[in-house]
Amino acid sequence: MAKWTPQHEAPEPLEGPVVATITGGTILWFVLFLVQLPFYGWFDDHGHLWWLWTCLAGGGLGLIGIWYVRKRDAAIKRSEAVR
């Protein structure tokens, strides 16, 4: 079996409003959690309680993501300022 090697250059990574995108997604996860919270009993009765905790976990991981992309964005700006 031959090793696969790329035949062309990889494209440059897309840069956009990363902090805003991650923040928006995190807010969305927390909103979904809060919207489902009043239906806790229904989710528990039907075995769908994991939906609620998935939204909370998504919001929590989103907070870590916001911290990470803000640090990354600051590092990129510092690097560009040095150049």
Sequence and secondary structure as in RCSB ss.txt:
>XXXX:A:sequence
MAKWTPQHEAPEPLEGPVVATITGGTILWFVLFLVQLPFYGWFDDHGHLWWLWTCLAGGGLGLIGIWYVRKRDAA
IKRSEAVR
>XXXX:A:secstr
      SS         HHHHHHHHHHHHHHHHHHHGGGHHHHHHTT HHHHHHHHHHHHHHHHHHHHHHHHHHH
HHHHHHH 
